[in-house]
Each structure stands twice: as structure tokens, then as C-alpha cells.
């Protein structure tokens, strides 16, 4: 007998998803997959059914969670792990269902089902008595370590910046793809060796000596200014 979670996942109308949404889900699930050209919806739907849907079904079976359909109440989603003061409802990953569930966690009487994301965001700030989120300038603040699945959603430069902040003497070549960057991040920041076989030292990353020789710390321009350089 098939698990109930698998049957539940089959009831989700994946075929109604747009090409953009299917592409995003596939790339988030399998970051290393490169979709060449502009694949049509039929091809994306077929790939989704064959590769992505089984991953979701296994997740539902393993965790006991159920997929969230459009007609489900937002309160069915567990948002206890969300740190409200650090949560940005404007992100693409902050879905209407997640925002609605966060609102109903405070006030279960509020009906959020038919609200668009804009009003939901405004209501979220009102319910939690927070000022609208003001994102910091990109690459100006060290981000807290994050794990899956948020890590896979980060762009390459975001992962490279985090690695640079936590390990200034770690050099990662630009040629590293997204999957390799995630593996390096997991290996050194999360101390997770699950995917260490994806990368190799002195190929995908290099360690440099953090000690700068004293002679390099003296600016030739400063020496010339103060008469420290001997005339040639």
C-alpha cells in the first residue's frame, strides 16, 4: 500500500505551475542541473514528475509532513522555527502561506487566505508591531551560518562572500560552480563533510598564509615621502 504522503503529493496540481516556477523549483532541488536553452512547460513538467516529485514524496514520507495546497489554511504550516525579527517577508522564499501562518500564530482569527502578498506583508508588520524591514547593503554585514534548504537558495556571490568573511585566507576561484560553493560552505562553515568529495583542495579552494611579510607592509610611497628610500 502506497504511503499516504505519496498520495497526498500526487494531489498537488504541479501541472498548473508556470514555466518560471517549475524552473525555479527544479534548480533549487538540483542546483547542479543546467537547463539549456528555453525548455517548454511539457519538458519541465515531465522532468519534475520524474525527478523532483519523488524527492518531495520521500520527504513527506520521512518527516510525516504534508504538501500545502492552495486551498489549505495557512495555519497548517509550522513556522515555530522562524525568528520574526530576522525574517524578511519580501523575499521570494517568504511565501504567502508562510507569512499567513506567521500572522495567524499571533491572531488565529485573522483570515489571510485571500490576501495578496503586499497586504499580507503590511499585516505581518502590524501584527508583530515591527517597522518595515530595511535590508542592509549587499556584502556589508557578515551573515549568520545557514543550512539546507536556505543555503541552496543563495546566489554564488553570497556564498563566496560568506566564505571570505569567515575564512579570509581561503581563496575560492571564480570557476567554482554553485554546487561546489555549497560543498565548500558546508565543509568549512557548517563542518558538514557530506559532500566533501565534490571538491578538492588546490583545485576548488586554496589556503594562503595569513601572515604578511613585514617588508610588504611598508608602503614604498610612504618611505619615499619620509626619505626612507635611498637614492638609486
C-alpha positions as CSV (number, residue, x, y, z in Angstrom):
1,X,0.0,0.0,0.0
2,X,1.5,3.4,-1.0
3,X,2.2,5.8,1.8
4,X,-0.4,8.5,2.4
5,X,2.2,11.2,1.9
6,X,2.9,10.0,-1.6
7,X,-0.7,10.0,-2.4
8,X,-1.0,13.5,-0.9
9,X,1.9,14.7,-3.1
10,X,0.1,13.4,-6.2
11,X,-2.9,15.5,-5.4
12,X,-0.9,18.8,-5.7
13,X,-1.6,20.2,-9.2
14,X,2.0,20.6,-10.3
15,X,0.9,21.0,-13.9
16,X,-0.7,24.3,-13.0
17,X,2.7,25.8,-12.1
18,X,4.2,28.3,-14.5
19,X,7.4,27.7,-16.5
20,X,9.2,30.1,-14.3
21,X,8.1,28.4,-11.1
22,X,8.9,24.9,-12.4
23,X,12.3,26.1,-13.4
24,X,13.0,27.7,-10.0
25,X,11.8,24.6,-8.1
26,X,14.0,22.3,-10.3
27,X,17.0,24.5,-9.8
28,X,16.5,24.7,-6.1
29,X,16.1,21.0,-5.8
30,X,19.0,20.2,-8.1
31,X,21.4,23.2,-8.2
32,X,23.9,21.4,-10.4
33,X,21.3,20.9,-13.2
34,X,21.7,23.2,-16.1
35,X,18.6,23.8,-18.2
36,X,19.9,24.6,-21.7
37,X,18.0,27.0,-23.9
38,X,14.4,27.7,-23.0
39,X,12.8,24.4,-22.2
40,X,9.0,24.3,-22.7
41,X,6.5,23.6,-20.0
42,X,5.9,20.0,-21.2
43,X,9.5,19.1,-20.8
44,X,9.8,20.8,-17.4
45,X,6.6,19.1,-16.2
46,X,8.0,15.7,-17.3
47,X,11.3,16.4,-15.6
48,X,9.5,17.5,-12.5
49,X,7.4,14.3,-12.3
50,X,10.4,12.0,-12.9
51,X,13.0,13.7,-10.7
52,X,11.6,16.3,-8.3
53,X,8.2,14.8,-7.3
54,X,9.9,11.6,-5.9
55,X,12.1,13.8,-3.7
56,X,9.1,15.6,-2.3
57,X,7.3,12.3,-1.8
58,X,10.2,10.8,0.1
59,X,10.5,13.9,2.2
60,X,6.8,13.8,3.1
61,X,7.0,10.1,3.9
62,X,10.1,10.5,6.1
63,X,9.0,13.6,8.0
64,X,5.3,13.0,8.2
65,X,4.7,16.4,6.8
66,X,2.0,17.0,4.1
67,X,2.2,19.2,1.0
68,X,0.5,22.5,1.2
69,X,-2.1,23.0,-1.4
70,X,-3.6,26.4,-2.4
71,X,-6.9,25.6,-0.6
72,X,-5.2,24.7,2.7
73,X,-5.3,27.0,5.7
74,X,-2.0,28.9,6.4
75,X,-2.1,27.7,10.0
76,X,-1.3,24.2,8.8
77,X,2.3,25.3,8.3
78,X,4.7,25.1,11.2
79,X,6.6,28.4,11.5
80,X,7.9,28.0,15.0
81,X,11.5,28.0,13.7
82,X,11.2,31.5,12.2
83,X,12.9,34.3,14.1
84,X,10.5,37.1,13.5
85,X,12.9,40.0,13.9
86,X,15.3,38.5,11.3
87,X,12.5,37.3,8.9
88,X,12.2,39.3,5.7
89,X,8.7,38.7,4.2
90,X,9.8,40.4,1.0
91,X,12.0,37.5,-0.1
92,X,10.8,35.1,-2.8
93,X,11.3,32.3,-0.3
94,X,8.8,34.0,2.1
95,X,5.7,32.7,0.6
96,X,2.1,33.9,1.2
97,X,1.5,30.7,3.1
98,X,4.5,31.2,5.5
99,X,3.6,34.9,6.1
100,X,-0.1,34.0,6.7
101,X,0.9,31.2,9.1
102,X,3.1,33.7,11.0
103,X,0.2,36.1,11.3
104,X,-2.2,33.5,12.4
105,X,0.2,32.3,15.0
106,X,-0.4,35.6,16.8
107,X,-4.0,36.1,15.9
108,X,-5.8,32.9,14.7
109,X,-9.0,34.8,14.0
110,X,-7.5,36.7,11.0
111,X,-8.4,35.3,7.6
112,X,-5.3,35.5,5.4
113,X,-6.3,33.0,2.7
114,X,-7.5,35.5,0.0
115,X,-4.9,38.3,0.6
116,X,-2.2,39.1,-1.9
117,X,1.4,39.2,-0.7
118,X,1.5,43.0,-0.4
119,X,-1.3,43.3,2.1
120,X,0.0,40.2,3.9
121,X,3.4,41.8,4.4
122,X,1.8,45.0,5.8
123,X,-0.4,42.9,8.1
124,X,2.6,41.0,9.2
125,X,4.4,44.1,10.4
126,X,1.2,45.4,12.0
127,X,0.6,42.2,13.9
128,X,4.1,41.9,15.2
129,X,4.4,45.7,15.8
130,X,7.6,45.9,13.7
131,X,9.0,48.6,11.4
132,X,9.1,47.6,7.8
133,X,12.2,45.6,7.0
134,X,15.2,47.6,5.9
135,X,17.7,45.3,4.2
136,X,21.3,46.1,4.7
137,X,23.6,47.0,1.8
138,X,24.7,43.8,0.0
139,X,28.1,42.4,1.1
140,X,28.3,44.8,4.1
141,X,27.4,42.6,7.0
142,X,28.6,39.1,7.9
143,X,25.6,36.7,7.6
144,X,24.8,34.1,10.2
145,X,25.6,30.5,9.1
146,X,22.6,28.9,7.3
147,X,21.9,25.3,6.4
148,X,19.7,23.5,3.8
149,X,17.5,24.4,2.1
150,X,18.2,28.1,2.5
151,X,21.9,27.6,1.6
152,X,21.0,26.2,-1.8
153,X,18.9,29.3,-2.5
154,X,21.8,31.6,-2.1
155,X,23.5,33.1,-5.1
156,X,27.1,32.3,-5.8
157,X,28.4,35.7,-4.7
158,X,26.5,35.4,-1.4
159,X,28.2,32.1,-0.7
160,X,31.6,33.4,-1.8
161,X,31.2,36.5,0.5
162,X,30.3,34.3,3.5
163,X,33.4,32.2,2.9
164,X,35.6,35.3,2.6
165,X,34.2,36.7,5.9
166,X,34.6,33.5,7.9
167,X,37.9,32.4,6.3
168,X,39.8,35.4,5.0
169,X,42.8,33.3,3.9
170,X,40.6,30.9,1.9
171,X,40.7,31.6,-1.8
172,X,37.9,30.2,-4.0
173,X,38.4,30.6,-7.8
174,X,35.6,32.1,-9.8
175,X,35.4,28.9,-11.8
176,X,33.7,27.1,-8.9
177,X,30.0,26.4,-9.8
178,X,27.1,26.7,-7.4
179,X,27.2,23.1,-6.2
180,X,30.9,23.3,-5.4
181,X,30.5,26.5,-3.5
182,X,27.7,24.9,-1.4
183,X,30.0,22.0,-0.7
184,X,32.9,24.3,0.4
185,X,30.4,26.3,2.6
186,X,29.1,23.1,4.2
187,X,32.6,21.7,4.7
188,X,34.2,24.7,6.5
189,X,31.3,26.9,7.9
190,X,28.9,24.1,8.8
191,X,31.6,21.5,9.4
192,X,29.4,19.1,7.4
193,X,31.5,16.6,5.4
194,X,28.6,15.1,3.5
195,X,29.6,16.5,0.1
196,X,33.4,16.9,0.6
197,X,34.0,14.5,-2.3
198,X,32.6,17.2,-4.6
199,X,35.6,19.5,-4.1
200,X,39.3,19.1,-3.8
201,X,41.9,21.4,-2.1
202,X,44.2,23.2,-4.5
203,X,41.7,22.8,-7.2
204,X,38.4,24.2,-6.0
205,X,39.8,26.1,-3.0
206,X,43.3,27.2,-1.7
207,X,44.6,28.1,1.7
208,X,47.0,31.0,1.9
209,X,49.4,32.0,4.6
210,X,47.7,34.8,6.6
211,X,51.0,36.3,7.8
212,X,52.1,39.1,5.6
213,X,55.8,39.6,5.5
214,X,56.8,42.8,7.2
215,X,58.6,44.2,4.2
216,X,55.3,44.1,2.3
217,X,53.6,46.2,5.0
218,X,55.8,49.2,4.4
219,X,54.4,51.4,1.6
220,X,57.1,52.5,-0.9
221,X,55.2,55.7,-1.3
222,X,55.3,56.3,2.5
223,X,59.0,55.5,2.5
224,X,59.7,58.0,-0.3
225,X,57.7,60.7,1.4
226,X,59.7,60.3,4.7
227,X,63.0,60.0,2.9
228,X,63.5,56.3,3.9
229,X,64.4,55.2,0.4
230,X,68.0,55.5,-0.6
231,X,68.6,57.2,-3.9
232,X,69.5,55.0,-6.8
